């Protein structure tokens, strides 16, 4: 499945300012693209400075995005 995405802001580390990923809009919902992944939830650390990073999208919202995308194809 290919998600129809609209790219918006970059996500940067709050400590060192390096780019971690990008915010994308899919069916009106914000997700984060990191490399080749679109994630709804992630816990990690900046590879450059070690600052913790967390992002979470409610599971129900993610399921709605996927259902809408499937219906359109």
C-alpha positions as CSV (number, residue, x, y, z in Angstrom):
1,X,0.0,0.0,0.0
2,X,1.3,3.5,-0.9
3,X,0.1,6.2,1.4
4,X,-0.9,9.5,-0.3
5,X,1.2,11.9,1.7
6,X,1.6,15.6,1.9
7,X,5.0,16.6,3.5
8,X,5.2,19.5,5.9
9,X,7.6,20.3,8.6
10,X,10.9,18.6,9.5
11,X,11.3,17.1,13.0
12,X,14.5,18.2,14.7
13,X,16.2,17.2,17.9
14,X,15.4,19.7,20.7
15,X,19.0,19.5,21.9
16,X,21.3,19.5,18.9
17,X,18.9,20.7,16.1
18,X,19.7,17.8,13.7
19,X,16.9,16.5,11.5
20,X,15.2,13.3,12.8
21,X,12.4,13.0,10.3
22,X,9.5,14.8,8.6
23,X,5.9,15.4,9.5
24,X,3.5,14.2,6.8
25,X,-0.2,14.6,6.5
26,X,-2.1,11.4,5.4
27,X,-5.8,11.8,5.2
28,X,-5.7,14.8,7.5
29,X,-3.7,12.9,10.2
30,X,-0.1,13.8,11.2
31,X,2.5,11.0,11.0
32,X,6.2,11.0,11.1
33,X,8.4,9.7,8.3
34,X,11.8,8.5,9.4
35,X,13.9,7.1,6.5
36,X,11.7,4.5,4.7
37,X,9.2,4.2,7.5
38,X,6.0,6.1,8.4
39,X,5.5,5.7,12.1
40,X,2.5,6.2,14.4
41,X,4.6,5.6,17.6
42,X,8.3,5.7,18.3
43,X,10.6,5.9,21.3
44,X,14.2,6.5,20.6
45,X,17.2,8.7,21.0
46,X,18.9,11.2,18.7
47,X,21.9,9.4,17.1
48,X,24.0,12.6,17.4
49,X,23.5,13.7,21.0
50,X,21.4,11.0,22.7
51,X,18.4,13.2,23.6
52,X,15.3,11.0,24.1
53,X,12.5,11.3,21.5
54,X,8.9,10.1,21.7
55,X,6.0,10.3,19.3
56,X,2.6,8.5,19.6
57,X,-0.5,8.5,17.4
58,X,-3.6,6.9,18.9
59,X,-4.0,3.4,17.4
60,X,-7.6,4.0,16.4
61,X,-6.6,7.1,14.4
62,X,-4.0,5.0,12.6
63,X,-6.6,2.3,11.7
64,X,-8.9,5.0,10.3
65,X,-6.1,6.3,8.1
66,X,-5.4,2.8,6.7
67,X,-9.1,2.1,6.1
68,X,-9.6,5.4,4.2
69,X,-6.5,4.7,2.1
70,X,-7.6,1.2,1.2
71,X,-11.1,2.4,0.3
72,X,-9.6,5.0,-2.2
73,X,-7.5,2.3,-4.0
